[in-house]
Amino acid sequence: MAAMLDFWNSRVERAPLEELQEIQLRKLKSLVDNVYRNSSFYRKRFDEAGVKPEKIRSLDDVAKLPFTYKKDLRDNYPTKMFSAPLNQVVRYHVSSGTTGKPTVVGYTRGDVDCWTTSLARALTSCGLGRGDVIQVSYGYGLFTGGLGLHYGAEEIGASVIPMGVGNTERQIELMQDLHATAIACTPSYLLHMNEVAKKMGINIKAQTDLKCAILGAEPWSLETRKRIETTMGIKAFDIYGTSELSGPLFTECQEQDGIHVWADHFLLEVIDKNGDPVPDGKKGELVVTTLSKEALPLIRYRIGDITVLNNEPCDCGRTHPRIMRIMGRADDMLIIRGINVFPSQIESVLMTIPEVGEHFQIIAERKGELDELTIRVEVTRAAFSDKLADLMRLEQKIGYELQKVLQLATKVELVETGTLPRSQGKSQKVIDRRKI
Amino acid sequence: MKGTIKQISLFAENKPGRLAKIAESLSKAKINIRAFTIAEAGDFGVIRMVVDDPDRAYKNLQGQGFAVSETEVIAVQMEDVPGGLFKIANTLGKGGVNIDYAYAFVTRSDLALLILRVDDNAKAIKVLKDAKINLVDVDAIVNI
């Protein structure tokens, strides 16, 4: 049985909000000062906005600083936005880009430690610790999920099974043989795993030691949580983070009532469409300032997720602000099996294939437990061939080109010219039929 | 090319009502379909047909937004008796001509016609003629 700690760092996690805000202000001032001196990107941005570091005197003054966007990371590929010398970087992670250019995130030793600490606190809040066996079924490598969870799980003294993605039957076998008590993966993959286990004649609820799952990297609903918890006999916790912020960073605690965001390392804002702050408890777009990151600090970063901020202390005793379940996106990004997909990526791929027209439609569906993306494209009159094999080759070619950029297998459907909706705005291009 | 006829090919999604729409538009244009086939590949299909006025059919369908093409195919008169198809296929095979696809129909005059899409029309016409197999031209198609 695992030796359960209530807190990883009891003093910090239960510090009064005012004390946390003092830490935030102190760190914000030094961050702004530091990036103004060490990052040409931020200095230029601040100068354009007419703001000097000494103007930041209160936490509210953060609103004087300019926003940063994913586009900035892309435009400054690979490392032009970094604020630390490259010889201080101990690791890189890279995520697929929206128009071909990927996003590179660098970590100093301190950044890796901070990331690890954040997850150590989070995993402890889920009731995990020494004696637990955590199966990390997020992708390892350039994707942040695998290594992030791995370090956090090792930090709390748990035994890690660095499983990675795929090979589901083997996952289930090792889950049984090594007595995994927790698994970290996408919710859809866990449901898929449950199906595969059934086919293998294994009842996860009765025949494994699994007691909890850390699920994220894609949106999931409370209904899905209920289904996972009852059918698999486990507790399912939401995990949140993005590669730009480091990777997965925050989870729910055992109260399962919002995700705790460590205020000593991250400053949150929730804003409306005009960029103005919304009151606590009201829906808006999440904006994050990293207070501790060294290699790639982000100031007022527009993550693009829609959520609600809750500054009330949690019943678990933690005082750090909580973001409630992510309620959607401020942009048109889709998350398919843990991979971020922008319609603009699909568009730019299709534009390189002369046989298809400029009109396309993206349909996201949940088939069984896994999300599937169908790309419907119009065959141009010029490209039409009376031979079926030519058309099937065209479908395959489009699928192959898309996979190269998206890192995701999609289903391609050729449709008749003129049948897809025309110029009715971006939203018409994407049909999300998933019930999340 | 002399010896070939024009086939109309259309891209069509595999869903209810698509064929009806195509047939309706040809019917309104008073174009008669002589031979017809659908090849399907999952979500879509290719409709191929031989009509009495291919150029007008092509313009009509293109005007309605269909992805349509005209393809040169060979129409061969086939004896409607056992071995009729064998003779033709064997002739082409021995002549090194590959058949991409084919479809057949029987006319009112007890004539069977075989429509052939091959990889080399000129070669196909030559070997068929050498084997004394009758090719059918556009006029014959109109008058069937």
Interface residues (C-beta under 8 A of the other chain):
Chain A: V379 T380 R381 A383 F384 S385 D386 K387 L388 L391 M392 E413 L414 V415 E416 T417 G418 T419
Chain B: Q7 S9 F11 A12 E13 R18 A39 A41 D43 F44 V46 R48 Q62 G65 F66 A67 V68 S69 T71 D100 Y101 R117
